[in-house]
Amino acid sequence: MATKTKVYIYNGHSDDVFTLAWSPDGKRIASGGGDATVQVWDALSGGHEYTYRGHVDYYWGHFTSGQQVDTVAWSPDGKQIASGGTDNTVQVWRPQ
């Protein structure tokens, strides 16, 4: 019987993770969750690369309430990510 081995555990979301997607080149993972963020991870090293907060409400210098991110998808060339959430928006952005 084959043994299963964890390669990485990505920590960074402060709430449930609802969706994830591998980049077309297999080098990064984008995950979206109940904390209204999309996290981008280096799939080869396990390092955190970027947090996108476009689905979070921002008021007077503070994050107030967020909407969950339900879906993420990479563009075919891997240069952009589309994310959609319960804020009723689809946002297309470039990961840093």
N, C-alpha and C positions, 0 to 999 in steps of 0.2 A: 504494500500500500504506500502511495506517495505521501510525503510529508509536506504540509503547507507551511510556508514561511512568510511572515510579514516583511515587506520591503521598507515601507515608510508609513508613519502615521502623521497626517497633516493636522496640526492644531492651529486655530486662529479664529474660527467662528465662535461667537458667544451664544449661539442658539442652534437649533437643528439645521442640518444640511439637507437640502431638498433636491439638489441637482448638481451634476458635474459633467465635464466634457474634456477630453484630451485634445490638445492642439493637433493640427494636421501632421506636423513633423514629429509628434510624440514626445516633445521635450518639455511641455508644460501642461498643467491641469488647471482648469477654472472650476471653482465650486461656488454655488449660491445657496443662501440659507435664510433662516428666519430672523437673522440679525440685519437684514436688508443690505447685505454687502455681497460682492463677488470677490473672492480671493483667488489670486493667481499664484501657482506653485511651480517650482522647478521639479519636474518629474524625475530627473536624474539624480539630483542631490538631496531632494526633500526640502530645500530652502524656500521660504516665503518671498515672493517677488513684489507683489502689489496688492493693495486693497482698493476696490472701486466702491464708492459710497453714493452713487447717483440715485439710488432708490430710497435714501434716508432723508427725512425731513430735517432741515437745518434752520434754526431760528435763534437770532441774537447770539451767535457764537457757540451754540450748543446743539448737539444732536438731540432731538426731542422724541419723535416716534418714527419708527421705520415700517416699511412694508416688506414682506418677505419676497425673496427672489425665487421664482418657481422654475425658471429655465435659463440655461446658458448655451450658446453655440458659437464656435469659432468660424470665421470666414474661411473659405477654401484655401486662401493664401496665408492664413494664420496671423494676419496683421490687425484684425479687428475681432471684437467679441460683441455679440448681441445678447442682451439680458432682458428678461421680462418678469414682471412681478405683480403683486396685488395692488400696486399703485396705479394700475391700468396703463402702464407705459411699456414700450419696447425701446431700449436704449442701445445705440451702437457706439462703441468707443474703442480706443486704441490702448491696449495694456502697455504700461511703461516698462 
